[in-house]
């Protein structure tokens, strides 16, 4: 794998936040991707489509869902053969491996290929994110689910949308790099962190203080569009939202930011704001196992000590 090369949309937001030094330090960061892939009981995959849309697929169940190894300087992820029913070999894929009960997550991207009689991704991109903002949930099932079972287009005033959006504590942002490589990144907050207004087709949320890379937000800035996956944790279904939007940075570090992890006085300090117009919504049935909140575990936030935020 090669170091991340930030495009102008990402660099633009890094300059606005005064975080270029932190982003440059993370450009060669990989971290425990292989270990996290072995732990993961949810894998979220993003692929690009016509009109620079992004669609989502998930694996859910008893780990390991993917087999991870190091091959010739690359991290190789080996997927169940059944994934081919959802994603054709030769497709560019971006994704995340997650173990939410311990707030573990890593990101990757590459081409899904048939190798040695199985489906693998030799990751062109692989790195590990911090542990902030992930709701500590456990899966309610063991069998492998590759979802969704179906996609149902919804009208924007469908009554099923509002309760899922209002109760959301987890979402995934799907974007495309200028060269078409998909990216999937986690978003999390308290219920209500997603502001949805069906009458005006408006979708908005605050971006919280992160690691300073602005990888997905830089994609959004460059392309002006994204997809948002909003799971209904109680049922395992999800909403897949296609939207056109903008990002406004609201905070710049008073000194050039060199550290990716910081402890703040607020749980969810605001870094910026996304405003969008929703173009379409689909209901993804049986997207993943339902997930239950884990008693006694608190969500890590920016108030957490840096050593707890750290993924290593």
N, C-alpha and C positions, 0 to 999 in steps of 0.2 A: 504494500500500500504506500501511496505517496502522501506527503503533507496536504492538508486541505488548502485549496486555492480559492480565496474569497473573490467573488465577482463584485462589480461596482455597486450593486444594490446592497450587498452586505457591508461593504466598506463604507458606504454612505451612512448607514445607520450606526456603525461602529464609531465613525467620526462624530456624529451628533451626540452619542453617549459618552465620548471620550474614553473608549475601551479598546482601541486598536492594540495596545501592548498585551492586554489579557488575551485577546483573540489570537494574536500571533503566537503566544506561548501555547495555546490550545491546538494550534494547527497540526502539531505532530503528536497530540495526545491520543492514545488508544484506550488504555486502562483495561479492566477485567472483563472485556467483551466475551471471551470464551467461557469464563466462569458464570457470568450472568445469563448467557444463552442456555447453559445447562440447568440453571435454576428456573428459568422462565415458565410460567404457566399461562401466559398470554403472549402471543406474537401478533403485532399489527403490521400489515403490509399495505403499501400505497403504490399504485401504478397510474401512469398518465394515459389520457384519452384524447379524443377529438376536442379541439378548442381549448387545449391546455387544461382540461378538467382532470381531476384526480379521483380515483375510486379506491375503496378499501376492501381488504380481505383479512380474516383473522384465523389464527389457530388458537385453540383453547383446550386445556385439559391437564392431565397428569404429566409433569415433566419427566424426561426431556422431550420437548416438542420438536426441537431441531438438534442435530448432532453438530457440534462445533469443534474445529481443529485448526491447527496452523499448518499450511501447505505452501512451501516455497515463498515465504514472506507474505502470504495472504492469509486472512482468516476465511476459512471455508465453512459455510453453513449448509448442512444437508437436510432437505425437507422430505416429508412423507410424499409418496408418489401421487396421492390423491390431490395434492395441491394443483396438479396440472388441469383438473376440472375447472379451476378458478383462474389460473394464471398460465398462459401458454409459455413453453420454453422459448427463449430468445427475448423475453420481455425485461425491460429495465424495471427494477424493483427497489423501493426504499422502505425501510421498516424499523421496528423497534422490538426488542425482546424485553419483557417486563416480568418482575416478580413483585407485585404491589404490596404484599404483606410485609416485605422488608424494604420497600421503596427502592428497588434495584431496577435500573433501566440502561440499555445501550442502544445505539442507533447504527444502522448499516445501510449500504446501497451497493448494487451491482446487477449483473445480468443473470437471470435464472436460466441455467443451462442443463442439458442432459449429459452427465459425466459418469462413467463407470456404471451405467445402468440405473442411475438415480438422478434426482434433481438437486442441483447445488447452486449456491451463489458464492463465487470467489469475490470477497468484498473489495471493491475499489475504495470504499469509505467505511470506516468502522471506528466508533469512539463511544466513550461512556459519559453519560450526564451525571450531574449531582442528584441528590436524593430528595430535593425540595418538592413540595406541593403535591406529592402522590398520596392519594387516599389509601390507608392500609386495609385492603380488602382481601378476602379469600374466596376461592372459587367454590361453587355449589355443584360439583360434579367432577368425575374422573375421566370419562371417555373422551377421546379426541373429537373435537368439533372443528370443522373447517367451514367457516361461514362467510357470507350469509347464505342461508337456504334459498332466499328469494329477495328481490328488490321490487318494492312497490312505490311507484311515483305517487306523491301526495300533493293535493292542493295546499297552498300556503295557509289557508284558514282551516285545515283539517284539525279537529279537536284533539287528536292524539299528539300533536307536536308540542303544545304549550306545557303540559305537565312534565314531559321529558326534559324540556329546556329549563323549566323553573327548578327542577330538582337536581340538575346535573352537578356533579362534583368532579367529573373527569371528562376530558375531551381530547381529541387528537387533531392536530393541524396538518393538513396535507398540502404541500406546495411542490413546484417544479423549479429546478435550477434552469438558467437560460439554455443550457444544452440538453434539457429534457430529463435529467436525472431526478427521480421523485425523492421527496423527503417527508418523513412522518415524525412529528414531535408531539410530546405530551403537554397538555394544559390542564391545570387543576385549580380548584378554589372552593369556597363555601357555596352552598346552594344559592343561586341567583347571580353567580359571577358572569354568566352569559345573559346579555340583555337582548331579548327577542321581542320584536313588535310586528306581528303578522300584518296588521293593517297598512303599515308603511314599508313592509319587507325589510326592515332595518334589523341588523344583527351587529352587536358591539360587545367588546369586553376590554378590560384593562390587562395589559401585559405586565407581569410582575418582574421584579429584579431577578435576572438570571446570571449566566456565566460570562456574558459580554461578547459572545460570538455572533449572535443575531443571524444564525444560519437560515432558519425558516422565515423569520420576519424580513430578512434581506431578500429572500425569494419573493415574498409577498410584495415588498416595495418595488422590486424590479418588474414583476408580472402584472400586478394589480388585481390578482385573483387567487383564490385558494378553495380548498374543500375543508369542511369541518365535520368530523365524526363525533357524534354525541351518544355514548352508550346509555341505555336504560339498564342500570346494574341490577334492578329487581327482576327483569325478565330475560336479559341477555340479548334483546333486540337493540337496534341503534338507528339513529338518524344520520343520513349522509347529506350534507348541505353543500351546494355549489354556490359560490358568491363572488362578487367583484368588490374589492375593498382597498382601503388605504391604511397606512400606519403612520401615526404621529408620535415621535419621541418626545417625552415630557421631562426627562431627567438626564443631566450630564454630570458625570463625576467632576468635582471641583479640581481634582488632580488627575493626571493621566492614569487610568486604572490598569494596574499590573496584576492584580489578584482576581482569579475567577470566582472565588468563594469569599463572601463577606457575611458578617453577622450584623443585623440591623435592629432597630428599636421597634419596628413594625413586623407583623407576621407576613403581610402581603404588600410590601412597598411597591408603588406604581412606577414602572419604567416608561410606559407608553400606552397608547390607546389605538385599538383597531375599530374602524367604522366600515360597515359593508352593506351592500344591497344583495339580498338573497335572490338567486335566479331559479333554484329548484331544490326540492327536498324529496328524498326517498326514504322509505322505511325498510331497513335491512332486518329481516326476520332471522332468528336463531344465529345471530352474529357470533356469539360467544356464550360461555356458561354464565348464568347469573352469578353475581358476586355479593358477598355479605360483608358488612363492616366487622372488623376484628376488634373485639372488646379489649380495652386496656392499652391500645396503641394509639398514640397521637400522631397526627400528620407533621412531618418535618417542614418547617417554614424558614423564612429569613431570620427569625428570632432564634433559631436553633444554633448551637455552637458550630463553628466551622468544621470541627472534627466529626460531627454527626452528619453534616451535609456531604462530606467527602465520600465518594464512592469506593475508594481503594480499600 
